[in-house]
Amino acid sequence: MSPPPVEDPSDLSVREMYEMFLDAKQLDYTEETLRDYETRLRQFVEWAEDGNEIERMGDITGWQLEQFKPYRQGQDLAPTTMKGQMTALKVWLDYAADIEAVDDMLPYKVNVPTLTQTEETDDTLLEADDAKALIEHYRESQVEYATERHVALELAWFTGARLGALRSLDVGDYQSADQLIWFRHHPDSTPLKKKVDGERPVGLPPETCEVLDVWIKSVRPDKRDGDGRRPLLCSRQGRPSVSTIQNWIYQATLPCVASSCPHGKDPRSCEWTERSKASQCPSSRSPHQVRTGSITWQLNTGLSFEAVGTRVNSDPDTLRRYYDKASDVEKLEQRRRAFVEKLNFESDDS
């Protein structure tokens, strides 16, 4: 998209600047990050166009930015969502200031909330016991073994990978004999969040490999994507979209799959069991919540933050702050495993 033919960039409409920003950042951001900016900034664009007297970028004032904040807060957003909303707005205005569409100081007038560590983290995750029950159900099922949702859940849980990384996998990235899978960066089609730094092999349990072997040999649609690659997670149309994989995960984690409904509903008539409505079930889990649960579980097994960080492509400090959802007792057990032998009198030669 070429820039609109205007002499003064401050005359650009809010929507024109929104579209220019998304176009300019296509090479800088992954598809998932770009989609986040598109969603968050669209809220401001629609608010600005809806009778708030902002016809051009030059009309935006600090007062209007402050008015937008309570408008979004009034929609009962989670603290982290609100922070993401205002951070995206500031980044967008930084871009606008760089091309002289707004005053240099305007981005600094965006009031980005400062959150406590408790507010920064979302405690919703797929619990290890629930993951175990679900995965055991799929492994024992004659009907659902090695289906799309089963394969997606096995990969998400036992790698702890991000959604974009799962989508990037090709059949050739899986090495059955070595029981591992490679995550690789394809910048023009399926980029990893940390690009080349995100490339890594991840070991898989033998049972997961058995599932993948059956999936590839007997279940996976024989399709290629637009680049001629053979996606590991594959639909009848080829490489699935992000929303399709999200839906597979939501369906895979419906609690009634492996146990009775915790909400008192009959799965035979419950609308949440419909393919397009699984995300509405309060107890189904998103790919990010599966990742969080997986990371917590891996840490609870005694793996170090460094080892888990390598597997899931995240630095140890980030894991400690955002992903380690272990209880205080579980954290005590993690520390105890590392030092209990040193604290044992019997190991003291003196």
JOWO-V207472 format. One record per residue. N is the residue number from 1. OMEGA is omega in whole degrees, -180 to 180 (NA if undefined). BURIAL is # if it has 16 or more other C-alpha atoms within 10 Angstrom, else .. Layout:
<<N/OMEGA/BURIAL> <N/OMEGA/BURIAL>>
//
This chain:
<<1/180/.> <2/-180/.> <3/178/.> <4/-178/.> <5/177/.> <6/179/.> <7/-178/.> <8/-178/.> <9/178/#> <10/177/#> <11/177/#> <12/175/#> <13/179/#> <14/-180/#> <15/178/#> <16/179/.> <17/177/#> <18/-179/#> <19/178/.> <20/-180/#> <21/-179/#> <22/179/#> <23/-177/.> <24/-175/.> <25/-178/.> <26/-180/.> <27/-177/.> <28/-174/.> <29/172/.> <30/180/#> <31/-179/#> <32/179/.> <33/179/.> <34/179/#> <35/177/.> <36/179/.> <37/-180/#> <38/-179/#> <39/-176/.> <40/-178/#> <41/179/#> <42/178/#> <43/180/.> <44/-180/#> <45/-179/#> <46/177/.> <47/-179/#> <48/-178/#> <49/-175/.> <50/173/.> <51/180/.> <52/170/.> <53/177/.> <54/-179/#> <55/-178/#> <56/-178/#> <57/-180/#> <58/-180/#> <59/-175/.> <60/179/#> <61/176/#> <62/179/.> <63/180/.> <64/176/.> <65/179/#> <66/178/.> <67/-179/.> <68/-177/#> <69/178/#> <70/176/.> <71/180/.> <72/178/#> <73/179/.> <74/178/.> <75/173/.> <76/179/.> <77/173/.> <78/-180/.> <79/-180/#> <80/178/.> <81/179/.> <82/178/#> <83/178/#> <84/178/#> <85/-176/#> <86/177/#> <87/178/#> <88/180/#> <89/179/#> <90/179/#> <91/179/.> <92/180/#> <93/173/#> <94/178/#> <95/-180/#> <96/178/#> <97/180/#> <98/-180/.> <99/173/.> <100/175/.> <101/176/#> <102/179/#> <103/-178/#> <104/-175/.> <105/-175/.> <106/179/#> <107/-179/#> <108/178/.> <109/175/.> <110/-177/#> <111/179/#> <112/-178/#> <113/171/.> <114/-175/.> <115/171/.> <116/180/.> <117/178/.> <118/-180/.> <119/-177/.> <120/-174/#> <121/177/#> <122/-175/#> <123/180/#> <124/-179/.> <125/172/#> <126/-179/#> <127/-178/#> <128/179/#> <129/179/.> <130/178/.> <131/-180/#> <132/-179/.> <133/-180/#> <134/-178/#> <135/177/#> <136/178/.> <137/-178/#> <138/-179/#> <139/-178/#> <140/-176/.> <141/177/.> <142/-177/.> <143/-172/.> <144/179/.> <145/177/#> <146/171/#> <147/-179/#> <148/-176/#> <149/178/#> <150/-179/#> <151/180/#> <152/-180/#> <153/178/#> <154/-178/#> <155/-178/#> <156/-176/#> <157/-173/#> <158/171/#> <159/-175/#> <160/-175/#> <161/174/#> <162/-179/#> <163/-180/#> <164/179/#> <165/177/#> <166/-179/#> <167/-176/#> <168/-172/#> <169/173/#> <170/178/#> <171/-179/#> <172/178/.> <173/-179/#> <174/179/#> <175/-174/#> <176/-176/#> <177/-179/.> <178/180/.> <179/178/#> <180/178/#> <181/-180/#> <182/170/#> <183/-176/#> <184/-177/#> <185/174/#> <186/-169/.> <187/-175/.> <188/-176/.> <189/-180/.> <190/-178/#> <191/172/#> <192/-176/#> <193/-179/#> <194/175/.> <195/-176/.> <196/179/.> <197/179/.> <198/-180/#> <199/-178/#> <200/170/.> <201/178/#> <202/179/#> <203/-179/.> <204/175/#> <205/180/.> <206/-178/.> <207/177/.> <208/178/#> <209/177/#> <210/178/.> <211/-179/#> <212/179/#> <213/179/#> <214/179/.> <215/-176/#> <216/-175/#> <217/-168/.> <218/-171/.> <219/-175/.> <220/175/#> <221/-178/#> <222/-176/.> <223/173/#> <224/177/#> <225/-177/.> <226/179/.> <227/180/.> <228/180/.> <229/-180/.> <230/-178/#> <231/179/#> <232/171/#> <233/-168/#> <234/175/#> <235/179/#> <236/180/.> <237/-178/.> <238/-179/#> <239/-177/#> <240/176/#> <241/177/.> <242/-177/.> <243/178/.> <244/179/.> <245/175/#> <246/-178/#> <247/177/#> <248/-179/#> <249/178/#> <250/179/#> <251/-177/#> <252/-175/#> <253/173/#> <254/-174/#> <255/-178/#> <256/176/#> <257/-173/#> <258/-178/#> <259/179/.> <260/-178/.> <261/179/.> <262/-178/.> <263/176/.> <264/-179/.> <265/175/.> <266/-178/.> <267/-178/#> <268/-179/.> <269/-177/.> <270/-179/.> <271/-179/.> <272/179/#> <273/176/#> <274/-174/.> <275/-174/.> <276/-174/.> <277/-178/.> <278/-179/#> <279/-178/#> <280/177/.> <281/-178/#> <282/-176/.> <283/173/#> <284/-173/#> <285/178/#> <286/176/#> <287/180/#> <288/179/#> <289/173/#> <290/178/#> <291/180/#> <292/179/#> <293/180/#> <294/-180/#> <295/178/#> <296/180/#> <297/180/#> <298/178/#> <299/-179/#> <300/177/#> <301/179/.> <302/176/#> <303/-180/.> <304/176/.> <305/-179/#> <306/-179/.> <307/179/.> <308/179/#> <309/178/#> <310/-179/#> <311/-172/#> <312/178/#> <313/178/#> <314/-178/#> <315/-174/.> <316/-180/#> <317/177/.> <318/178/.> <319/-179/#> <320/-173/.> <321/-170/.> <322/-170/.> <323/-178/#> <324/-177/#> <325/180/#> <326/176/#> <327/179/.> <328/180/.> <329/179/.> <330/178/.> <331/176/.> <332/179/.> <333/178/#> <334/-179/#> <335/-176/.> <336/180/.> <337/-175/.> <338/-171/.> <339/-173/.> <340/-179/.> <341/180/.> <342/-178/.> <343/-178/.> <344/-179/.> <345/-176/.> <346/-179/.> <347/-179/.> <348/-177/.> <349/-177/.> <350/NA/.>>
//
